[in-house]
Structure formats: structure tokens, C-alpha cells
Amino acid sequence: MVKLKDKRVNKNSLSLFQNKIGGEIGNRDPLKEVEVFLSPKNAARYLDVSVKFIYELMQTGRIETQPIGGRLKRIKKGTLDKWLTAQAMKFER
């Protein structure tokens, strides 16, 4: 046990607390841990392309979508990132 301002604290608890305060929490990107779903309009903004182009990608199956309800479809941000990387790889060759 360690005395901290006249209160007893377990060493394991203290080290856990110090590790988290030391940057473990602050360095996390919350969007990496959560799947973000974008509408076609927001996906177009993210890629800086037209909404029409996003709908073409969706209809041809070049971008995977997730159905939400009846007709609504959403696109995972990670799917867009992978597609963008694949497009960049095509032009590097």
C-alpha cells in the first residue's frame, strides 16, 4: 500500500490510474473503435465526389452497403477507405 495524501491506495490501482492518465485514454481515436455509417450524401462529401457517382458505385456493387429499413442504405466509412486505397493503388502502377 502507498500513502497518498493520508489515504491508503492499492499499488495496482495507482499504476492503472497513472497509466490511463498518462495518455492511454487521450491517444485513442474514438472513430476507430466504432463503425461509422454514412449516407450517400455524406459519403460523397467524404470522398469529395458527386452523390450521383456514389449511387453508381452502390448500384454496380463496387461499394458494399448496409440496408437500413426498407429502401435506405448506408456505407461504412471503412469500406470507403478501402475503396479509396484500392483506387490509389491502381494509379500507382
C-alpha positions as CSV (number, residue, x, y, z in Angstrom):
1,M,0.0,0.0,0.0
2,V,1.1,3.6,-0.8
3,K,0.0,6.6,1.2
4,L,-1.3,9.3,-1.0
5,K,-2.4,12.4,0.9
6,D,-3.0,10.4,4.0
7,K,-5.2,7.9,2.2
8,R,-4.2,4.3,1.5
9,V,-4.2,3.3,-2.2
10,N,-3.5,-0.1,-3.6
11,K,-0.3,0.0,-5.8
12,N,-2.1,-1.8,-8.7
13,S,-4.9,0.7,-8.7
14,L,-2.5,3.6,-8.6
15,S,-0.4,2.2,-11.5
16,L,-3.6,1.6,-13.5
17,F,-4.8,5.1,-12.8
18,Q,-1.4,6.6,-13.8
19,N,-1.3,4.6,-17.0
20,K,-4.7,5.8,-18.1
21,I,-3.9,9.4,-17.2
22,G,-0.5,9.1,-18.8
23,G,-2.0,9.1,-22.3
24,E,-3.7,5.8,-22.9
25,I,-7.2,7.4,-23.0
26,G,-6.1,10.6,-24.7
27,N,-4.4,8.9,-27.6
28,R,-7.4,6.8,-28.7
29,D,-9.4,7.8,-31.7
30,P,-13.0,7.0,-30.9
31,L,-13.9,6.6,-34.5
32,K,-11.5,3.7,-34.9
33,E,-13.4,1.7,-32.3
34,V,-16.9,2.4,-33.6
35,E,-18.2,1.6,-37.1
36,V,-19.4,4.8,-38.7
37,F,-22.1,4.5,-41.3
38,L,-22.5,7.3,-43.8
39,S,-25.5,8.3,-46.1
40,P,-24.7,8.5,-49.8
41,K,-24.6,12.3,-49.5
42,N,-22.1,12.2,-46.6
43,A,-20.1,9.5,-48.4
44,A,-19.9,11.9,-51.4
45,R,-18.7,14.7,-49.1
46,Y,-16.1,12.4,-47.5
47,L,-14.7,11.3,-50.9
48,D,-15.2,14.7,-52.5
49,V,-17.2,13.3,-55.4
50,S,-20.8,13.7,-56.6
51,V,-23.7,11.9,-55.0
52,K,-24.5,10.5,-58.4
53,F,-21.1,8.8,-58.5
54,I,-21.7,7.2,-55.1
55,Y,-25.1,5.9,-56.3
56,E,-23.4,4.4,-59.3
57,L,-20.9,2.7,-57.1
58,M,-23.7,1.3,-55.0
59,Q,-25.8,0.1,-57.9
60,T,-22.9,-1.6,-59.6
61,G,-21.8,-3.3,-56.4
62,R,-18.3,-1.7,-56.3
63,I,-19.1,-0.4,-52.8
64,E,-20.7,-2.6,-50.2
65,T,-23.8,-1.1,-48.5
66,Q,-25.8,-1.9,-45.4
67,P,-29.6,-1.8,-45.7
68,I,-31.3,0.3,-43.0
69,G,-35.1,-0.2,-43.0
70,G,-36.8,-0.5,-46.3
71,R,-35.0,1.5,-49.0
72,L,-32.3,3.3,-47.0
73,K,-28.7,2.2,-47.5
74,R,-25.7,3.3,-45.6
75,I,-22.0,2.8,-46.3
76,K,-19.3,2.0,-43.7
77,K,-16.6,4.6,-43.5
78,G,-14.0,1.7,-43.5
79,T,-15.5,0.5,-46.8
80,L,-14.9,3.9,-48.4
81,D,-11.3,4.0,-47.1
82,K,-10.6,0.5,-48.6
83,W,-12.1,1.5,-51.9
84,L,-10.1,4.8,-52.0
85,T,-6.9,2.9,-51.2
86,A,-7.7,0.4,-54.0
87,Q,-8.2,3.2,-56.4
88,A,-4.9,4.8,-55.4
89,M,-3.1,1.5,-55.9
90,K,-4.4,1.3,-59.5
91,F,-2.8,4.6,-60.4
92,E,0.5,3.9,-58.7
93,R,1.3,1.1,-61.1
